[in-house]
């Protein structure tokens, strides 16, 4: 039971919050609201899953939001401006995401840069590149002529369930197997707990960390495609702003320690759902949207404080 204590606590909080929101505004349970909330949970959940892979190693990725903007811009330019085949554009965007993850891994494992510094530089660089290649103009998808099937795949629903949510469940199931039922997963947790000890135990920490960053950036690329079609346009100067906060907050809420070595896939899923329910609460109750970031900051602060207190209790 102790193993699932954090997840049970988050689930209980989620149920209580849902009951509270419903009592304050019954529209919370309307089909339209549930569909839109499920769509957002799917997109931000995929983003959070990717971040959790690097967080479990004790790393971080602050470039997520800027990478979402860059990849969304490339997607729009490829599909609308260049009129390239949709499959080619999609493959190019996903491959670019993976390559960016490989670049992060090179800086961190070979050049020995701190993940915070390497990805902070990425945050600035990718946003700048996105603005440059777009001419600092908004790129839209119009009526999706010639790639309607791709937009439908990203924004449609199956039996009333939003496709992004379905994709989230599929990716979460695969990641659960990878993290909790594979040797690679054990290596990730070992690096997060003590990288030097893992290295002396025979773990190729460079390869494992590199794979983690590439996997995380690939998840970000998938989410970037979904976000781009969801908004139907990409403004390179603001698209994806602070999305890394949502991912970090969801991971922290889900029991992932920013020191590494802890956390579960189920936990980060519950964290992502909880965050979107909180956002929905802000919207339904008419609370100024300017407080959204205050909510995010408070959530991260409380999560880190709770993690710190629990560690102190275990060591005393």
N, C-alpha and C positions, 0 to 999 in steps of 0.2 A: 504493500500500500504506500510505503514511503516513496517508492520510486515514482508513483504517479501523483504524489501529493500536490506538486505545483500545478499540474494539468487539471486536477480536480478542483483546486482553488480557483483557477481561471474560469473553468466551466461554470462553477457555481456563481461567480461574479457576473458572467455573461448572461446566465438565466435571470438573475435578479435584475440586471440592467434592462433586459428585454421586457420583463414584466413592468418595470418602471416606465419605460418609454411608451409601451402600449397603453398604460393607464393614463399617461399624460396626453397622448395623441393616438387614437385608434387607427389613424392612417398608416401607422408603422406596419401593420399587418396587411395592408392593401397589396394586391397583386403587382401593381406598377412599382410600388416602393420596394417590395421584396426582390423583384426582378433587377431593379437598378442597383440595389445594395449588393445582391449576389454577383452582379457584373463587376462592381468595384472590388468586392472581396476577392474575386478571381484574379483581377489584374494586380492589385497590391499584394495579394497572397503569393503570387508567383515571384514578384520582386523580393518579397521577404524571405522566401525559401532560398533564393540565390544568396542573399546576404548572410543567412544563417550558416551556410557552408563555410564562409570565410571567418565568420565570428567564432565558430566552434574551434578554429585553429588558433584563436587569439588575435586574428587580424581584423581588418575593417575595410570597407570600401565606401568612400565619400563621393565617388564620381558617378554614382548610379543615376541621379537626376539629370546630369549633363549628358550622360551616355544615352539616356532615353530621348533627349532632345536631338542629339546628333543622329542616332539611328532612325528616328522618326522623320527627320529632314531628308536623310538619304532615301528612305522609303518613298516619300512624296516626290522627290526629284526623279527617282528611277521610274516610278509608275506614271506620273503625270507629265513631267517635263521631257523626259527621254523616251517615254513610251516603250520601255523594255518589257520583255515577257515577265509576267507576275512571278512565275516560279523562280526565274533568274534573280529578280530583285529580292525576293524573300530569302533565297539562299545566300545572296550577297550580304544582306543585313545580318542574318544569323552568324555567318562566317566572320563578319567584321566584329561582332560582339565577342566571339570566342578569341579572336586575335587580340583585341583590347585586353581581355583577361590574361592572355599570354604575356602581353607587354607589362602588365602590372606584376605578374609573377617574376619576370626577368628583373625588374627594378628591385623587387623585394628580396628574392632569393639569391640573385647574382650580384647586384650592385649594393645589396645590404641596406637599402633605404627602409625606413619605418613605413609600414602600410599606411599610416595616417598621412605622412608626407607625400608618398607616391600617388595615392588616390586623390589627395587634395589638389595636387598639381593637375591630375586628370580632370577634376571638376572644372578647373579654369580653362584648360586646353580644349576639352571637347565642346564646351559651351562656345568658346571663341571660334572653333572650326565650324560649328553648326551655323553660327551667325554669318560667317564669311561666305560659305558655299551657298547660303540662301540669300545672300545680299541683304541680310538683316530684314527680310520680308517673310510674311506668313506664307507657308506652303499648304495648300489645301488639296483635297481629293475629289472635289466636285461631286458628280453623280456616280463616281466609280466606274465610268465606262471602260469596259475591257478587262476589269478586274473585280467585278461585282461579287464573284464567287469567293474571292479572298476576303473582301470586306464582310461578307455574310458569315464566313467561317470565324471571323474575329468578333463580330458584333451580334450574330444571330443567337437563336435558342434551339434547344432540342427538348421536345416535350415540356416546354415551359421553363426549362432550366437554362440559364445563360451559358453559352459556349465557353467563355472565359472561366466560369466556375467549374465546368466539367473538366477543362484542361488543367485547372489547378489541382483537382482531385487526382487526376492521372499522374501528373508530375510529382505530387506529394507522395503517392504510393511508390513510385520509382525511387524517390529520394529516401523514403523510409527504409526500403530494402538496402539501399546503398549505405546509409549511415548506421543502421541498427542491425543489419544482418550480413555484413561483408567485412572482409579484412581491411579494405580501404577505409571503411567507416571507423574501425578501431584505431587505425593509424591517425585519422583526423583528430579524434578525441585525445589520443596520446600526445600529439604535437601541441594541442591546446593546453594540456595539463603540465607538460614539461618537455619542451622541444629538444633540449640537450639530452635528456634521458632517452627520448624516443630515438634520437640519432645513434646513441651508444648501444641501443637495443637492436640496431640493424635496419631501422626504418630510413628509407631514402626520403628525407624530409623535403628536399628541394622539389622532387617530382610530385610528391603528395600535395604540397602547398601550391605548386604550379597548376595542378589539376583542379584544385579547389577554386582558384581564382578564375580559371577558364570556364569552369562549370557555372560559377556565380554570374559571370558576364554573359554567358549563354542564356541563362534564365532571364537576365535583364533585357537581352535582345528580344526574347519572346514577348515579354511584357511591353517592350517599346512598340512592337507591332500592334498589340492590342490597344494600347493607349492612343496611338496615332489614329487608328480607325474610330475609336470611341469618341474622340474630340472632333474628328473629320478634318482637322487642320493642325498644323504644327507651327507655333510661333517660337523660333529658335532662342529668343531672348528670355522666354518665361516658361516654355513647355518643360514639364518635369521638375520645376523648382521645388527643392526640399523633399523630393520623393525618397531620398535616402533616409530621411528622418522617420518616415512611415515604416520602412523596412527595419531599421534599427529598433524602433519602438516595439514593433510586433515581435521581433526576436527576443528582446529583453522581457517583454510581458510574458512571452512563452517559456521563459525559464533559461534562456541562453545567457550565460555570463559573458560580459565583455572581456573578461580575462581569458576566456576560452575553456574548452574541455567539458562543457555542460550544455544540456538542452536536447529537446526532442522535436521531431517533425510535427507531431500532434500539438505540442505546445505552441509552436510558431503559427500553426493554422488557427488555433484558438485566439492567439494574440492578434492576428490579422482580422479575424471576425470581430473581436472586441473593439478594435480601433475604428472599424467602419460603422459599428453600431453607435459608438460615441459620436462619430461625425454625423450620423443620421439624427442623433439626439439634438445636436447643435442646430441642424437645419429645421427639424420639425418643431422645435420649441422657439424658433425665431431668435436664437442667440446670435449676435453679430459674428459673421464669418471671420472677422479679424481676430477672433479669439481661438481660431483653429490651431494656430501654431503654439499658443499658450497651453492648449490642451495637450499637444504633442510633447512639448517640453516638460510639462508636469508628469506625463505618463512615463517618459524616459527617466526622469529624476526619481520617481517613486519606485520604478523597477530596479534601478541601480542601488537605491537605498535598501530595498528589501533583500536584494542579492547580498549586499554587504553585511546586513544584520544576520542573515542565515549562515553565512560563512563564519562569522564570529561565534555564533552559537555552537557550530560544529567543532570549532577549535578550542572551546572552553569546556 
